[in-house]
């Protein structure tokens, strides 16, 4: 179900958008995929999707898969992407869903799950 040229993409519910990002990350062997439900906790987004790639190269591959599939299948582009050049912590901002892709050492250092520990958490198998 992809949007055709000149056609407006239909909005995707934030929970579904998070699931799509998780699936695309999983497709390229992302590890430790976690979804934080931040509704009622933060005013600027509903979900964080947090995952890791074993190396900076794999982190970039995860970004690429999410970016390509969101664009091709749903006509969605992130509002902004940060950290792609270094690829230790890549942030993809889809407004209602923010995807964080880490290398393991960067994830251990920034500890987003602990920072937002009060938010409901779902581990993606």
N, C-alpha and C positions, 0 to 999 in steps of 0.2 A: 504494500500500500504506500507507494511513494507519490509525492506531490509532483505534478507535471509543471513544465515551464510556464510561468505566468499565473499559476494557480496558487492560491494562498494555502499554506499548510494548516491543518486543523490543530488547535491547541491540544496538547497532551497533558493529562492530569499529572501533577508532580510525583505521585507515588509510582505511576506507570513509567514516567521519565527516569526515575531512579532505578527501577527494575531493568529498563533497557540498558542504561549505562553499566549496570552490574553484569548483565548478560554479555554485552560486548567485551567487557574487561575479562570476563571468565573465558571467552572464546580464545583469547591469546594468553591463557594461563596466568592471569593475575592471581596473586595469593592474598590471603587474609582480607577478603572483601567484607566490608562492614557498612551497614546503612544506619545513620543516626537520624532519628525523627526529631527535627528541631522546631516543629510547629508549636507555638506557644512558648518557645525558649528564645528564639531569635526573630527579629522583625523583617530581616532581609532575605531569608530563604527558608524553605520547608525541610530540605534534606541535605545531608552530606553523604556522599558515597566515598568511602575511603578504601584504597587498595594499594598493593605493593607489586612492584616488579623486582626480580632478583638483582637487576643491574639497571644503570641509567638507560641503556639501550632497550631493555625490555619495557621500562617505564614509558619511553617514547613510543614503542610499538603499541602499548595499551592506549595511549593518547590517540595515536593514529587510527586505531580500530574504532574507538568511540566516535571520534570526529567524523570519519568517513561514513560510518553507518548512520549516525544521526542526520547527517546531511543528505545522504543518498536515499534512505528509507523514510525519513520524516521531514525533510526540508528544514532541519534545525541546525543553526550554527551557534556556538557559544558566544555570549556577549563579549567575553574576553578570555584569553589564555595567558597564564603567567608561568614562568619557569621552564619553558620548553627548551631553551638553549642549553641549560645545564642539566635538566632532566632528573634532578634529585627530588624535587617536589614540583609537580605540575598541577596547576589549578585550572580547571575548566568551569567557567561560570555560565550555567544555563538558567540563571535567575532563581527559579524555584528549587533547583538542584545544583549543588556545587560538587564537582568531582575532584577529589584529591588523589593524585597518583604519586606514590613515594618509592624511593629505594628504601630497603630495610633500615639502614642507619639513620636516614633523615626521618623516617617514621618514628623510630625510637627517640630521637632527639626532640621532635616537636610534640609528640604525644597528644594528638587531637582527641582521641577517644577519652583520655583521662580529663582533658580540659573541659569537654562537654559531657562529663560523666553522668549528669542528671538527666540527659536526654535518653529516651527509649532507644535501644540498640538491637539491631538484627544482624546476625552473622549469616552471610550468604554462603551456602555450601557449594 
